[in-house]
Amino acid sequence: MKLVIYQTSDLHGYVYPTNYVTDQSLGILKIGSYILKDEKNYDASLKIDCGDLIQGSAFSHYLSKKGITDNPIIQGLGLIGYNVYVLGNHEFNYGLDYLSNSYKLVSDKVLNANIKGLPFNTKPYEIFDFDGFKVACIGLTTSFIPNWEHESNISNLHFLDPVEMYRKYESELKEQSDFIIVCYHGGFEKSLDENMTPTEKLTKENQGSELLENFDSIDMILSGHQHRSLITKIKGVVCSQPLNNGQNFAKIILDTETKEVSYELVDVSILSDEIDEKLEGIFKEVQLELKDYLDEEIGHFDKDIIIDDIFIARLKGHPFINFLHEVQLDISYADFSALSLFDSAIGFKRDVSIRDVLINYPYPNTLKVLKIKGTQLKEAIEKSATYFVIEDGSVQINKDFLVPKVQNYNYDTFGGLTYEIDLSRAFNDRVISMKKNNQQIKLDEYYTIVLNNYRASNTSIYPCYENAEVIKEINIDMNEIIIDYFQKHNEVKVVDEVNYVIKY
């Protein structure tokens, strides 16, 4: 028997092939339409989603505001015939009610071996029988979620170690099946080879490599979370991870008689299938409502602030960055502001709609205000300054921010002060000036800084914030804060002057 396994992950609510500015080759409609046709070429199919499904796009943002009782994204995957769902970390961003309303339709297909206390019933694993050949799928989710998520969104939940929970169920899986698939919303923390050299700080955020090192019973790891686009064999185990937003997906063909496996990542840009009408019909009503919602005009700048080159914007500053700092400082009353310029950012034209805000800031990050010393501020800017290196006489991005995955979001700019960086100097000695109101910032004095909840909590990248006192939590999504800012001010004057200088 030829069994085809389709794996998606990190779809992030991208249904239509668009980011609502331009058409793009991505999304559930294109992938689902392909699968519904392609699966007919095989004896049986198994369809698995590895999490971060219901958050991350303008479409999913609108659903969260609409107060849904049934999530069309889940309905769509139901029509495609998904057999397995795994929860991702972003599934919790809109709270447990939204999570429960979304997944109640398929709770019997949610595989979850390591999250305890969910408001709906799940099971740790399922055995699928294909004419006597039994495939076990176990669902695991990164246990690092409490480091990012608001406590109110994960109240009374317990996130157990995925490796230890696989250990707990291993003997059952081996006894009951011929082939074991780990469906894991988490990535690989070490190199994708026999050496398994660490490629990031070993925080337990990603434990795919640890699973490979500890168990020889696993036949396949279908992973997510890192947005890495990989499919390979490590120690004889097929390991895959699709890109985010449905740009590609894994297709694996398993011969149940020989256990031979062939595999590929299917690039959505090469798909020419017509969109399945029944599948699209699930989303049409919401899509029409969404268009009206996105087109709602909320404010105006006195001129365009479009980002022509995002690398240059990060290096030399940009009015768009100034605006985001202005918004964060306005709502927080903090001394300083820290933020990253997301890869999706394109800037604003003079007239601003809700669509523009969600394109530029698609994540439901909230804000925290921390109490830090001047020394900690300097450490943060020094860390950020490692993003740039000088190679062959020009400024480049440090490969540590690109490999094994792109991490442009870990480069921060800072507002509420002026500062200078010299790239010719060694790491951790690049900050040559930090001033507020033309006065040097004192390293031994305390200040406040506003930053998003991810940066404030995930201190493995910016350890200077670890154990910092939380002065205030602003539990409103940043995109809502931006929308409120426009509705409050309506006419916004562009600030062109850049508050930092990076010398090279």
WOZILIN-V939501 format. One line per field, one symbol per residue. ss: DSSP state (@ for helix, = for strand, . for the rest). phi: phi as a letter, one per 30 degrees, with the letter a starting at -180 (. if undefined). burial: I if it has 24 or more other C-alpha atoms within 12 Angstrom, else O. A space follows every 50 residues. Layout:
ss: ???
phi: ???
burial: ???
This chain:
ss: .=======.........=....=....@@@@@@@@@@@@@@..======. .......@@@@@@@@@.....@@@@@@@@@...==...@@@@...@@@@@ @@@@@@@@@==...==......=.======..=========.@@@@@... @@@@...==..@@@@@@@@@@@@@@@..=======....=.......=.. .......@@@@@@@.....====......=====..=====..@@@.=== =====.....=======@@@......@@@@@..@@@@@@@@@@@..==== =...==...@@@@@@@..@@@@@@@@@@@@@@...=====......==.. ===@@@@@@@......=======@@@@@@@@@@@@..====..====.@@ @......@@@.====..=====........======..==.....===== ==@@@@@.....@@@...======...@@@@@@@@@@@@.==.......= ===.
phi: .cccccbcahdhidcddacibbdbdajddddddddddddddbdabbcbcc jhccbkbdddededddidcbddddddddddjdcbbbdcdddcdcjddddd ddcddbedcdcacbccjddbdbbdabcccchjcccccccbbeddeddcdd eddbeicbccdeddddedcedddddcbcaccccbdabccbddaddhdeca ddcidbbddddddcbcddcacccaidicibaacbhicdbbadddiidaad bbccdddcidbcaaccdddcdcddddddddedceddddddeddddddblb cdadbdcdbddddddciaeddedddedddddchddbbbaccddddbibde cccdedddddbdcddccbcccbdedddddddddddddcbcbhibdbdedd ccbdbdbedccccbciacbbbcddcdeibcdcabbbhicedddcccbcbc adddddcddddcddcdiddddaccdbeeddddddddddciccddcdddcb bcda
burial: OIIIIIIIIIIIIIIIIIIIOOOOIIIIIIIIIIIIOIIOOOOIIIIIII IIIIIIIIIIIIIIOOOOOIIIIIIIIIIIIIIIIIIIIIIIIIIIIIII IIIIIIIOIIIIIIIIOIIIOIIIIIIIOIOOIIIIIIIIIIIIIIIIII OOIIOOOOIIIIIOIIIOIIOOIIOOIIIIIIIIIIIIIIIIOOOOOOII OOIIIIIIIIIIIOIOIIIIIIIIIIIIIIIIIIIOIIIIIIIIIIIIII IIIIIIOOIOIOIIIIIIOOIOOOIIOOIIOIIOOIIOOIOOIIOOOIII IOOOIIIOOIOOIIIIIIIIIIIIIIIIIIIIIIIIIIIIIIIIIIIIIO IIIIIIIIIIIIIIIIIIIIIIIIOIIIIIIIIIIIIIIOOOOOIOIIOI IOOOIOIIIIIIIIIIIIIIIIIOOOOOOIIIIIIOOOOOIOOOOOIIII IIIIIIIIIIIIOIIOOIOIOIIIIIIIIIIIIOIIOOOOOIOIOOOIII IIOO
